[in-house]
Structures are given as C-alpha cells and as structure tokens.
Amino acid sequence: MAYRRMVLQIGMGTDIRGADYTKAAVRALKDALWHNSLTIASALGQSADAMRVDVTIGVPRPDKVDKQAVLAVLPHGTGTVTVVEGGLEIPNQAGTDRTVIANAAAVVRLDI
C-alpha cells in the first residue's frame, strides 16, 4: 500500500499585536482543522490515528515559527510541519508593532 492524499484543509490565522509568528501559525492550522469532522479514516476501516498530516505554514519570517507548537495542534495521527515564506506582515501606523497573517495547508494522507 501507499499513502494517498485524501483531504486538503486550508486556514488563516493572525496575531494582531505582538508579531508572534507561532501564535499566528497555530491559529491558521486550527482554522484549517476545526471546521471539519473527518470520517474518511473510519469509512476506510482505519483509525483516525492512522492519518498522516503534512502541514505547510506560510509566514513572512519562517524561522520565527516553533514547528513543535504547530504540530501539537493535530488531534489525531502523525504529522510534519514545513514553514515557507508567505503570509503577510503589516506594521502599525507608528511602526512600533506588526500584525502577522499566517496561512496553513494540511494534507491528510492514509495508507491505502
């Protein structure tokens, strides 16, 4: 058997004040996951923990994201986190703070 892509979930998260890239990334992944109830694993006779979830996060400064904190969001299965350049960073009017917008894509795979 081979892992096959079953689902693509996408989300967006922000940190309005403080420019916390990890917080924005975690919120983006939660946005992608929390609007769904996946039953595909059980429909194929597998447990939810059999899922492999490949997460891609896009933020302007990828080095600022704690990948383990993002991975901890996954409620089932195992996963990987890749952080790439993307998203947005918007400075406030005074230039003293920034809003960070992160995008998340979660690809759910099952070994079928």
N, C-alpha and C positions, 0 to 999 in steps of 0.2 A: 504494500500500500504506500501511498504518498500523501503528504499534507497538501490539501487543496483549499483554495480561498473560498470561504462560504459567505462572509459578510464584510462590508466596508462601512464603518461608522465614522462620522466626522463631527467635530465640535470646535467651539471657540471659547476661550477664557481670557479674563483680564485681571490685571492688578491696577486699579485706578490710581492709587497713590503708593509710592514707595518703590516702584520698578523692581518688584520681586518676580523674577522670571520663573522660578519654580512654582510659585503660587499660581501664576497665570497658566502655566503648563498643566498643573494638576486640575485646575478648573476646566481647561479645554478638554482634557480626557474625560472628566466626569460628565461634561456636557455631551460628549460623544456616546458615552455608555449608559447614562442614567435615563435616557429617553427611550430605552428599548428593553424588551424582555426576550432574550434569545432562547428559543426552544429547539433550535436546529440540532444541537448535540443529542438531546433525548429523542428527537424524531429519527435520528440515525442510529439509535441504540447505544449511544455513548454518554458518558457523564460530562457535566459542564467542566470538570477539571481536566478533561481530555483536550480542551481547546488550547491552541497556541495563538497568542495575540501579539502581533507585531505593531508596535506603536511608533508613529513618526510625529514629532513635535516640531513646529516651525516658529522660531522666535528670532529677533534681530541679533541676539548675542547667545548662540548655542552653549558656550562654555559656562554660562550662568545658571544652567538648569541642573538640578540634582536628579539624575536619572532614577535612582533608587526610590526617591519620594514619588515620582510619577508611576513607577512600576507597582508601588504599594497600593495604588488605586484599584488595580484589577481584582475583581471579586472572585474570579474563577480562573483556572488554567495557569499556564506559564506564559511568560512574555519576554519581549525585548523592547528596548526603547532606543530610538535613534533620534538625535536632535539635529536639525538642519537650520540654515539661515532662512528666515521667513518672518511672518507676522508683522507687527508694527510697533514702533516706539514713538510716542507723541509727547513732546515736552510741554510743561505748563507755561503759562504766559510769562512768568518771572524767570523761567529757565532753571528753577531750583528742584524740580521733580519731574517724573515721567510716568505716563500711563503705558503699560505693556499689554499688547494683544498677542496671544498665542493661538495657533491653530493646531488641531490634533486630528490624526487619521489613525484608526485602529482597524487592522485587518485581522479577522478571525479565521483561523485555519483549523481543519480537522483532518486526521489521518484516515482517509477513506480509499 
